[in-house]
Amino acid sequence: MKTLEIKELYRNGEKHYNQNIKVNGWIRTSRSSNAFGFMELNDGTFFKNIQVVLEGDILDNFKEITKLPISSSVYVEGVLVPTPDSKQPFELKAQKVVVEGVSSSEYPLQKKRHSLEYLRTIAHLRPRSNTFSAVFRVRSMAAFAIHKFFQEKGFVYTHTPIITGSDAEGAGEMFRLSTLDMSNPPRTEDGKIDFKEDFFGKETNLTVSGQLEGEAYALAFQKIYTFGPTFRAENSNTARHASEFWMIEPEIAFADLNDDMKLAEDMLKYVISYILENAPEEMAFFNSFIDKGLIEKLNNIVNSDFAHVTYTEAIELLEKSNKEFDYPVKWGIDLQTEHERYITEEIFKKPVFVTDYPKEIKAFYMRLSDDEKTVAAMDCLVPGVGEIIGGSQREERIDILERRIEELGLNKEDYWWYLELRKFGTTKHAGFGLGFERLIMYITGISNIRDVIPFPRTPNNADF
Amino acid sequence: MKTLEIKELYRNGEKHYNQNIKVNGWIRTSRSSNAFGFMELNDGTFFKNIQVVLEGDILDNFKEITKLPISSSVYVEGVLVPTPDSKQPFELKAQKVVVEGVSSSEYPLQKKRHSLEYLRTIAHLRPRSNTFSAVFRVRSMAAFAIHKFFQEKGFVYTHTPIITGSDAEGAGEMFRLSTLDMSNPPRTEDGKIDFKEDFFGKETNLTVSGQLEGEAYALAFQKIYTFGPTFRAENSNTARHASEFWMIEPEIAFADLNDDMKLAEDMLKYVISYILENAPEEMAFFNSFIDKGLIEKLNNIVNSDFAHVTYTEAIELLEKSNKEFDYPVKWGIDLQTEHERYITEEIFKKPVFVTDYPKEIKAFYMRLSDDEKTVAAMDCLVPGVGEIIGGSQREERIDILERRIEELGLNKEDYWWYLELRKFGTTKHAGFGLGFERLIMYITGISNIRDVIPFPRTPNNADF
């Protein structure tokens, strides 16, 4: 008798009705009287449990198994019986139950509801709870949907380096890595740390973005994407920031900002549709227990054409709104989350691309517009979150790129290979970055980034 | 007129014969006389180029474009004409050529063949060469094949942490990360570095494996896999070692070593079949220019049942062979590459699983066998490479696991949550690790790991 997965039973149950089958799993709940008992078994393959019926007359170890603590693991053989009158489509009438691992009464995930904060302290057990079972299955599916989207379009998945010798992207504070003896590091004649003696022969850090290396690959393969971990050593304890997170960065050549926005919109719609279609049970759970309007909100994203507005127009709209913002609005400011959410939630009531930002608030590599004041940047704002994607057309003109590097006081030598991409067959190109955890928060309605990462890393926290 | 990709032309050429089409790309080669010229254009979407025919009578910028340096980027409009008598199936008779980016005569990838060593120094340009175009497209496809394989079987893709607070796996030397001022770090009263002041409030390193965290998730989801970067701060400059590499680590619950080996064999066959089917041009190139017997070797893998032998039997076979090894054979040694290759290439002539290794040469978490001398470990050896996969059934019995941790002088407190997995519903489980780069080397025939990683990191090298 082959062991069947609970997912198979829920998806193709009729095929197995009134047949002898075998399942395994962990006990989620159990109750019993002297001669009769029930347990809900979850085998990890599906969001839902199977109800197992235990009868004292049939099972010689009835007493043992009805006393098993929650989360004990068992093998069950029995007959799958349809139950048209109850909430569940079927139940399993056990003929034999073999105990695999006996749990303990100290098991912390008992029936009562725990706070998400508490569950973070048992990150090794929380995927066994309904919420995290749903979150991390959706996370897995969304990752695959992203790969599928890009691979089907012929994009080349590029593993850009995690360890980097430069802060070339300039996106933020970095983690330094080293194998030097910190207690007594080698020093140069002038007393500085001698990183020439370090593992890589120079100072190295954890990457904040694979974009620059991604550009090199886009100028060979035309269409590439990265999907890997990135790091920020920022001491910010917010619900939206983690020190380690995964990022997707596509880069396309022979393409401009419009192509870039089209790609971003298509990608978001694809991933959301994929999840709605492939994780209906998990999404129904989130919609009931995490965020009441979630599915409607996501359907709205899939079915609407994203709006487009320039930064300059957006500033005018915010000014005209007469709304009191904490952070006053005027041309030149970096849009804050309150502004972004007002634009997408109140003004447009759907996702919006804001384009053509002042060059002063954007990175050196973004393409300078003819007005010399703005750059061909775009941020995608979505209701409930604000910015979810940031991208730009890249500066492909070597003279302007060099000028921008100098204007910003960066060191041209550090960018020798990046500049060479413009020297040897430069091409119009563009790309964007999507924070994977932000996307998962958006899709699941979960509001703290710590609850969408299996073992989150934040300031003062690298447990497990 | 929509721009067509060169891949589309090669896959569905007839559909576009004798029609006006538009392509873009970078010039790979070009030659011309006064009135007539050819250029080979590559747009990055496909391994092969398209031949463009240039006629002085038709193109008013004929002189300009025939003088363009290699790697300049252009847009071409013209008629796609079948050429049944020539090597290529078709050519594009240009009606209009627009120059996008003029390259320079200093472009280093000229027609002459460069050594792979030299190409490593121009890692930002080498994906434009035939060899690396093929390698990195295959790398991308293989990554996707791995995701596809596991997702279709219902495995949950789990992002285990990159930053870790412990060397719990004990697999090797690690990179420490820190944001402390290395010149003048805070110290405790007894003069040691005070890592309580560091970003995470303790000493942290880059992960060497996601296995232990993966086990936590397998005991919730039954079937999980990781696919992410891992790090080794080992000062070994070999063709097979990199400091940063990607690893796939599946973990399955309610499963033993046999299930584990079956999964490994199925996975390898799936990925190799996927590449043979989806990258025929690249594989033909490798078979011609990198490794003459490659395709035959891979077909052999796909079509053979892997052999199985215990470590003890393998040692006997090696002893009986009377072959002189550099490293003498006797029960208890760790098998060296020379032994592994002899076993798979000479004795079995196909992939082999070697199982049941002495516990002394394997990790603490592997399941102790009844003989108390060996553990339920398996290594998968393949011809031409040696070990490509290492795995084991994990010790699910808490008392034995605790004993093994003590025997090896490890600190039980560091493993509190790992031990709890055995306390709260322990379950037979198993898993393995596959070094992604080793797999790519195997599939492509490329013999240096530096040539299958876009921007490799090795001792004294973190360029780009």
Interface residues (C-beta under 8 A of the other chain):
Chain A: T3 E5 K7 N24 G25 W26 I27 D43 G44 T45 S71 S72 S73 Y75 E100 G101 V102 S103 S104 E106 Y107 I122 A123 H124 L125 P127 R128 F132 S133 F136 R137 R139 S140 M141 A143 F144 H147 K148 Q151 G154 F155 V156 Y157 T158 H159 T160 P161 I162 I163 T164 G165 E173 F175 R176 L177 S178 T179 L180 M182 S183 P185 G191 K192 I193 F199 F200 G201 K202 T204 L206 E213 A216 Y217 A218 L219 A220 F221 Q222 K223 G228 P229 F231 A233 N235 S243 E244 W246 A253 F254 E396 W417 Y418 E420 L421 R422 K423 F424 G425 T426 T427 K428 I453 P454 F455 R457 P459 N460 N461 A462 D463 F464
Chain B: T3 E5 K7 N24 W26 I27 D43 G44 T45 S71 S72 S73 Y75 E100 G101 V102 S103 S104 E106 Y107 I122 A123 H124 L125 P127 R128 F132 S133 F136 R137 R139 S140 M141 A143 F144 H147 K148 Q151 G154 F155 V156 Y157 T158 H159 T160 P161 I162 I163 T164 G165 E173 F175 R176 L177 S178 T179 L180 M182 S183 P185 G191 K192 I193 F199 F200 G201 K202 T204 L206 E213 A216 Y217 A218 L219 A220 F221 Q222 K223 G228 P229 F231 A233 N235 S243 E244 W246 A253 F254 E396 W417 Y418 E420 L421 R422 K423 F424 G425 T426 T427 K428 I453 P454 F455 R457 P459 N460 N461 A462 D463 F464
